[in-house]
Amino acid sequence: MQVLALAAAVLILMSSGQDTTGGFTQNGAQVQTSTHGTEERDPHDSGQQSVNDKGSPDGTSLRSPSPSLPPKWKGGADPRGIVCDADDGCPGSAPPADPGTPSPLAAPGTPGLSDVARFLVGNPTATSEPGGWTIAGLETNFIASAGEREQTGTLLGQPVTVHFTPVAYDWIYGDGSGQTVATPGQSWAASGLPDFAKTATSHAYEDRGTYTVTVTVEFAARYEFAGQGWSDIPGTLGLTSDPITVTVKGVKTVLVGQTCDENPSGPGC
């Protein structure tokens, strides 16, 4: 009787057009019912198979595949582990930054006179002729010694060569007068001139006495950083000589009967 009642219930459900699932226990086994049929399972079977509306007879799931992920660049970190291996770029991502050409060593700044002053070493010297004395009213010849010079070192963090050229000579003669000339001067003999002749650097003292003389040499500077060519620095740097002294003597004219060669002990000899 129970079997007949169950069969009648199943027929009623099928005739109503509803997809209804249910179940009951028969002889210790669970029975699942649906419009697709009845399935009996052993309660001791721990494995469970499910059949959905798109199931296959062997129980394999036929779910729709997940939507495709946008590809990433090779080596990119995708949250789901997908990596694009295209060497020429992948759609959906910005191209990697072009590393470009490596930048050269940064050029140093522009140095000024204060930057290169420490490379200018060695004071000039001053000499006079006659040496250490002269005669009032006559020309005293002065000579400066200061040639070109060059130093190497480090400037603004870069290897540098600095070259100095003397361009002017400022003479102070010690009697309140002086002059600036473009030549260091040279001896009377080198100039082919007689003693006490006027030169570009000479000076005539009017009064007797002792005078202190100096010369300041003005140097133009230029520099060269490695492989970058020479550049001039506006202005000049000055170096002053150690002072020298000149004693100026007076001359008296007297009448004598003999020359100094004839009478070396005579007046003025």
Buried (B, 14 or more C-beta within 10 A) or exposed (E): EEEEEBEEEBEEBEEEEEEEEEBEEEEEEBBBBBEEEEEEBEEEEEEEEEBEEEBEEEEEEEEEEEEEEEBBBEEEEEEEEEEBEEEEBBEEEEEEEEEEEEEEEEEBEEBEBEBBBEBBEEBBBBBBBBEEBBBBEBBBBBBBBBEEBEBEEEBEEBEBBBBBBBEBBBBBBBBEEBBEBEEBBBEBEEEEBEEBEEBBBBBBBEEEEEBEBBBBBBBBBBBBBEEEEEEEBEEBBEBBBEEBEBEBEEEEEEEEEEEEEEEEEBEEE
